[in-house]
Every structure is written in structure tokens, then in C-alpha cells.
Amino acid sequence: MIPAALLAVDPLTAGGAVLATATTDAVYVMFSSAVAARKRLPAATWSSVWYLLSSIAVISYAHNWVYVGFAAAGSWIGAFASMTFLQTRP
């Protein structure tokens, strides 16, 4: 039997959770990179963007626990993509 929470998944909300958390994790990696490089202004800017995006991500899946899985997938995608970007930069 499929739990009711799984049947109530909206594909648009699920995609939004993936996108929001992927973006959030990418921004977190950029924040961490700025902190490691001791760049105050970029670190502060990335920090504020990270906070705003994480709030959006939580709001998008807070009403149904199933979206946490989509958020975790987005988190993985964002971290992987941003680390790939950082490796290719000079």
C-alpha cells in the first residue's frame, strides 16, 4: 500500500524543492570558498543569499515530509555542481 503522503506529491513542488536546495547548496559552497579565501564581502553576501534560499526551500516542503527526499537530492546536485565549477576555475 502506498502512503497517502506519496500520493499527494505535486511534481511542481517536488521540482521546486530540488531546485531550491540545489541552488542553496551551490551558494553554500561558494560561501565556504569565500570564507576559506578570507574574503569578507563575498562571504557576507553569499551568507545572506544562502539564508534566503534555505528559507524558501524549507517553506516549499514543510507541509509534506516526502519533499525532504527531493530536497536532499537537490542538495546533492547543488554541492556536486558547484564543486565542479570551483575545480574548473583558475
Residue frames as a rotation matrix with the C-alpha (Angstrom) as fourth column:
MET 1
0.580 0.815 0.000 0.00
0.815 -0.580 0.000 0.00
0.000 0.000 -1.000 0.00
ILE 2
-0.342 -0.669 0.660 1.30
0.660 -0.671 -0.338 3.45
0.669 0.321 0.671 -0.95
PRO 3
-0.431 0.155 -0.889 1.26
0.784 -0.423 -0.454 6.04
-0.446 -0.893 0.061 1.87
ALA 4
0.604 0.783 0.149 -1.10
0.772 -0.529 -0.353 8.95
-0.198 0.328 -0.924 1.30
ALA 5
0.446 -0.510 -0.735 1.80
-0.086 -0.842 0.532 11.41
-0.891 -0.175 -0.420 1.57
LEU 6
-0.637 -0.712 0.295 3.41
0.190 0.226 0.956 9.85
-0.747 0.665 -0.009 -1.50
LEU 7
-0.189 0.664 0.724 0.17
0.976 0.207 0.064 10.06
-0.107 0.718 -0.687 -3.47
ALA 8
0.760 0.551 -0.346 -0.16
0.557 -0.826 -0.092 13.75
-0.336 -0.123 -0.934 -2.62
VAL 9
-0.230 -0.934 -0.274 3.20
0.508 -0.355 0.784 14.72
-0.830 0.041 0.556 -4.18
ASP 10
0.875 0.414 -0.251 2.90
0.059 -0.606 -0.793 17.65
-0.480 0.679 -0.555 -6.55
PRO 11
0.416 -0.765 0.492 5.57
0.909 0.373 -0.187 17.35
-0.040 0.525 0.850 -9.28
LEU 12
0.434 -0.226 0.872 5.94
0.243 -0.903 -0.355 21.13
0.868 0.366 -0.337 -9.48
THR 13
0.824 -0.116 0.555 6.55
-0.550 -0.403 0.732 21.42
0.138 -0.908 -0.396 -5.73
ALA 14
0.765 -0.570 0.300 8.94
0.369 0.769 0.522 18.46
-0.528 -0.289 0.798 -5.82
GLY 15
0.337 -0.634 0.696 10.88
0.849 -0.115 -0.516 20.07
0.407 0.765 0.499 -8.67
GLY 16
0.589 -0.059 0.806 10.88
-0.182 -0.981 0.061 23.35
0.787 -0.182 -0.589 -6.79
ALA 17
0.914 -0.265 0.308 12.31
-0.270 0.169 0.948 21.63
-0.304 -0.949 0.083 -3.71
VAL 18
0.509 -0.759 0.405 15.08
0.809 0.583 0.077 20.06
-0.294 0.289 0.911 -5.80
LEU 19
0.285 -0.374 0.883 15.87
0.606 -0.643 -0.468 23.36
0.743 0.668 0.043 -7.50
ALA 20
0.774 0.069 0.630 15.75
-0.342 -0.791 0.507 25.38
0.533 -0.608 -0.589 -4.27
THR 21
0.842 -0.469 0.265 18.04
-0.097 0.351 0.931 23.04
-0.530 -0.810 0.251 -2.36
ALA 22
0.427 -0.717 0.551 20.41
0.904 0.351 -0.244 22.59
-0.019 0.602 0.798 -5.31
THR 23
0.366 -0.235 0.900 20.77
0.245 -0.909 -0.337 26.35
0.898 0.344 -0.275 -5.51
THR 24
0.894 0.011 0.448 21.08
-0.412 -0.372 0.832 26.61
0.176 -0.928 -0.327 -1.73
ASP 25
0.726 -0.658 0.202 23.90
0.394 0.638 0.662 24.07
-0.564 -0.401 0.722 -1.62
ALA 26
0.296 -0.621 0.726 25.69
0.860 -0.158 -0.486 25.70
0.416 0.768 0.487 -4.54
VAL 27
0.532 -0.048 0.845 25.53
-0.177 -0.983 0.055 29.02
0.828 -0.179 -0.531 -2.70
TYR 28
0.953 -0.185 0.238 26.77
-0.206 0.178 0.962 27.34
-0.221 -0.966 0.131 0.50
VAL 29
0.485 -0.819 0.307 29.81
0.843 0.531 0.083 26.01
-0.231 0.219 0.948 -1.35
MET 30
0.196 -0.391 0.899 30.51
0.522 -0.735 -0.433 29.49
0.830 0.554 0.059 -2.72
PHE 31
0.805 0.129 0.579 30.14
-0.389 -0.622 0.680 30.88
0.448 -0.772 -0.451 0.81
SER 32
0.860 -0.496 0.122 32.58
0.222 0.579 0.785 28.30
-0.460 -0.647 0.608 2.18
SER 33
0.298 -0.756 0.583 35.01
0.929 0.088 -0.360 29.08
0.220 0.649 0.728 -0.61
ALA 34
0.373 -0.098 0.922 34.86
0.063 -0.989 -0.131 32.80
0.926 0.108 -0.363 0.19
VAL 35
0.932 -0.037 0.361 35.40
-0.363 -0.129 0.923 32.11
0.012 -0.991 -0.133 3.89
ALA 36
0.666 -0.720 0.193 38.39
0.633 0.684 0.363 29.84
-0.393 -0.119 0.912 3.16
ALA 37
0.057 -0.628 0.776 39.84
0.844 -0.385 -0.373 32.60
0.533 0.677 0.508 0.96
ARG 38
-0.283 -0.095 -0.955 39.17
0.835 -0.514 -0.196 35.13
-0.472 -0.852 0.224 3.78
LYS 39
-0.850 0.142 0.507 37.13
0.251 -0.737 0.627 37.41
0.463 0.661 0.591 1.50
ARG 40
-0.833 0.471 -0.292 34.77
0.234 -0.178 -0.956 39.27
-0.502 -0.864 0.038 3.82
LEU 41
-0.448 0.698 -0.559 32.42
-0.750 -0.633 -0.189 40.94
-0.486 0.335 0.807 1.35
PRO 42
-0.380 0.330 -0.864 31.81
-0.649 0.571 0.503 37.86
0.660 0.752 -0.002 -0.83
ALA 43
-0.857 0.045 -0.514 31.42
0.333 0.810 -0.484 35.69
0.395 -0.585 -0.708 2.30
ALA 44
-0.756 0.597 -0.267 28.85
-0.015 -0.424 -0.905 38.04
-0.654 -0.681 0.330 3.79
THR 45
-0.353 0.619 -0.701 26.98
-0.924 -0.348 0.157 38.31
-0.146 0.704 0.695 0.50
TRP 46
-0.510 0.123 -0.851 26.91
-0.324 0.889 0.323 34.54
0.797 0.440 -0.414 -0.08
SER 47
-0.950 0.141 -0.279 25.81
0.312 0.422 -0.851 34.07
-0.003 -0.896 -0.445 3.54
SER 48
-0.555 0.786 -0.274 22.77
-0.443 -0.557 -0.702 36.30
-0.705 -0.268 0.657 3.13
VAL 49
-0.218 0.444 -0.869 21.79
-0.929 0.179 0.324 34.65
0.299 0.878 0.374 -0.16
TRP 50
-0.768 -0.149 -0.622 22.23
-0.028 0.979 -0.200 31.22
0.639 -0.136 -0.757 1.46
TYR 51
-0.889 0.449 -0.088 19.90
0.100 0.001 -0.995 32.20
-0.446 -0.894 -0.046 4.31
LEU 52
-0.291 0.814 -0.504 17.19
-0.823 -0.481 -0.303 33.45
-0.489 0.326 0.809 1.96
LEU 53
-0.256 0.152 -0.954 17.33
-0.765 0.572 0.297 30.38
0.591 0.806 -0.030 -0.25
SER 54
-0.918 -0.088 -0.387 17.27
0.131 0.854 -0.504 27.95
0.375 -0.513 -0.772 2.67
SER 55
-0.680 0.732 -0.044 14.12
-0.264 -0.301 -0.917 29.66
-0.684 -0.612 0.397 3.96
ILE 56
-0.066 0.643 -0.763 12.44
-0.995 -0.099 0.003 29.19
-0.074 0.759 0.647 0.59
ALA 57
-0.549 -0.213 -0.808 13.48
-0.411 0.911 0.039 25.54
0.728 0.353 -0.588 0.48
VAL 58
-0.979 0.185 -0.084 12.03
0.162 0.467 -0.869 24.82
-0.122 -0.865 -0.487 3.93
ILE 59
-0.400 0.882 -0.249 8.76
-0.591 -0.456 -0.666 26.57
-0.701 -0.120 0.703 3.12
SER 60
-0.212 0.331 -0.920 8.36
-0.947 0.161 0.277 24.57
0.240 0.930 0.279 -0.10
TYR 61
-0.300 0.090 -0.950 8.43
-0.156 0.977 0.142 21.14
0.941 0.191 -0.279 1.55
ALA 62
-0.897 -0.111 0.429 7.40
-0.425 -0.054 -0.903 21.75
0.124 -0.992 0.002 5.16
HIS 63
-0.073 0.974 0.216 3.80
-0.976 -0.025 -0.218 20.70
-0.207 -0.227 0.952 4.58
ASN 64
0.926 0.341 -0.161 4.69
-0.369 0.905 -0.209 17.17
0.075 0.253 0.965 3.38
TRP 65
0.429 -0.801 0.417 7.63
-0.411 0.238 0.880 15.08
-0.804 -0.549 -0.227 4.65
VAL 66
0.615 -0.170 0.770 8.08
0.618 0.710 -0.336 13.40
-0.490 0.683 0.542 1.25
TYR 67
0.925 -0.225 0.305 9.58
0.073 -0.684 -0.726 16.60
0.372 0.694 -0.617 -0.16
VAL 68
0.613 -0.756 0.228 12.53
-0.546 -0.196 0.815 16.21
-0.571 -0.624 -0.533 2.19
GLY 69
0.256 -0.486 0.836 13.78
0.509 0.803 0.311 13.47
-0.822 0.346 0.452 -0.16
PHE 70
0.657 0.018 0.754 13.55
0.712 -0.344 -0.612 15.83
0.249 0.939 -0.238 -3.10
ALA 71
0.916 -0.343 0.207 15.35
-0.388 -0.888 0.246 18.48
0.099 -0.306 -0.947 -1.06
ALA 72
0.416 -0.793 0.444 18.14
-0.152 0.421 0.894 16.01
-0.896 -0.440 0.054 -0.27
ALA 73
0.333 -0.258 0.907 18.52
0.868 0.459 -0.188 15.21
-0.368 0.850 0.377 -3.97
GLY 74
0.837 0.018 0.547 18.72
0.301 -0.849 -0.434 18.90
0.457 0.528 -0.716 -4.78
SER 75
0.805 -0.576 0.147 21.29
-0.447 -0.424 0.787 19.39
-0.391 -0.699 -0.599 -2.06
TRP 76
0.247 -0.714 0.656 23.49
0.398 0.691 0.603 16.69
-0.884 0.112 0.454 -3.57
ILE 77
0.466 -0.001 0.885 23.12
0.881 -0.089 -0.464 18.17
0.079 0.996 -0.040 -7.07
GLY 78
0.953 -0.043 0.300 23.97
-0.039 -0.999 -0.021 21.69
0.301 0.008 -0.954 -5.89
ALA 79
0.597 -0.778 0.195 27.07
-0.376 -0.056 0.925 20.67
-0.708 -0.626 -0.326 -3.97
PHE 80
0.180 -0.523 0.833 28.33
0.648 0.700 0.300 18.46
-0.740 0.486 0.465 -6.80
ALA 81
0.602 0.126 0.788 27.72
0.759 -0.396 -0.517 21.12
0.247 0.910 -0.334 -9.47
SER 82
0.950 -0.239 0.203 29.33
-0.275 -0.945 0.174 23.93
0.150 -0.221 -0.964 -7.51
MET 83
0.420 -0.845 0.330 32.37
-0.144 0.297 0.944 21.83
-0.896 -0.444 0.003 -6.61
THR 84
0.247 -0.275 0.929 32.73
0.895 0.432 -0.110 21.00
-0.371 0.859 0.353 -10.30
PHE 85
0.834 0.111 0.541 32.55
0.355 -0.857 -0.372 24.73
0.423 0.503 -0.754 -11.09
LEU 86
0.837 -0.536 0.116 35.16
-0.449 -0.549 0.706 25.56
-0.314 -0.642 -0.699 -8.45
GLN 87
0.287 -0.753 0.592 37.55
0.327 0.658 0.678 22.92
-0.900 0.000 0.435 -9.82
THR 88
0.285 -0.137 0.949 37.40
0.958 0.070 -0.278 24.39
-0.028 0.988 0.151 -13.31
ARG 89
0.993 0.055 0.101 38.08
0.056 -0.998 -0.001 27.98
0.100 0.006 -0.995 -12.20
PRO 90
0.261 -0.962 0.081 41.66
0.241 -0.016 -0.970 29.25
0.935 0.273 0.227 -12.50
